[in-house]
Amino acid sequence: MINQNNLILTRTEPNGQGGYQFLYKVGDYGVVVGSKPQEEIHHIHWEADIVKYISSEPIKYEVCHTTELASKTLLFRNDSSMNEFLEKAFTYLKELSILEGMIPEEERSKS
């Protein structure tokens, strides 16, 4: 079973092709994890992207491939490797949010 910590939304994949999507949030960042339907059970895998949330209501985010955590969409072949990544990601994103909170607002708006 996939990690439930920091989970803010579970839904069917919004692309209309089936599958599931899990949205996690830690500070202003998060992880979006998706699983597309597969014909064979051994082909099931997870795709994960780091995102930066723009708003909470409605939920809006943009993919963020500029962190040290991930510079592209990541692929995980099983739940245990996905969960291991999520735990590391939550720690990293929490620290990133704290560090960004120390930067003055005018400096953040420049980037």
N, C-alpha and C positions, 0 to 999 in steps of 0.2 A: 504494500500500500504506500502511496506517495505521501510525503510529509504534509501535515496540516497546519504547522506553525506559520504565523504571518499570512495565512490564506485569507484573501478578502472576497474572492469570487470564484465560483466553479460554474462553467457553462459549456454548452456544446460549441464546437469550433465555429466562429462567426463566418468562416468562408463558405458555409453552406454545403460542404462536402462530407460532413460527419466528423466524428472524433470529439475529443474533449480539450478544454483549455482551463488552466488554473492560473489565477493571478495572485501573486504574493506582493506584499508591500512592506518596506522597511524604510521609514523616513520618507524622503522624496523619490526614492528609487524602489525597484522591485525586480521580480523575475516573472516572465510569462512562460509557462510550460504548456506545450501542446502535444497531443497524440492523435495521429491520423488513423482512420480505419485501415486495416490490412486484411488480406485474405487468409494469410497464415499467421497463427499466433506467434510463431518464432520471429516474425518480421516486425512485431510491434516495438516501437521505440519512442523516445521522448525528444522533443526539440525544445531548447531553452534560449531565451533572449533576455538580456539585461535591459530594463526600460527605466525611463525617468517619467514620473507622473506629472502631468500638467495640471490636472484638476481631479478632485475626488467625487464630485457630483455634478454632472455625470462623470464617470470614470473615463479619463483621457490620458494617454501616455504616448511617448515616442520611443522607438528603439534606440538604445544608447550603446553603440559599439566603441565608445571611447574610454571605457574603464580598463583598469589593469586586469580585471576579472575575466573579461571576454571581449574580443575584438570582432567576433562573428557569431552567428547562430551555432549553438553547441548541440551535439547529438549524443544521447545516452541510450544504451541498449537494454537497460533493465532498471527497475525501481531502486535497487540499492545504490547504484552509481548516481542516479538522479538525486536521491536523498542526501548522499554524501556531498554532492555539489551544492545543494540547497543550503545545508548547514554552514558550509564555508562561505557561501554567498551572503547569507543573513549577517554573519559576523562582519564581513567586508563592507556591506552596504550600511550597516549601523555605524561603523567607524567613519565611512565616507560622509554620511549625513552629519555626524558630529563635527568633522573637519570643515565641511562646507558652511555649517552654522557659525563658525568662527570668522569667516570671511565677511567683511562689511558688505551690506546690500548693494551699494553702488559698484563694488568690484565684481560681484556675481552677475550683475546685469550687463556688464561689458562683454562677458564671454558667451 
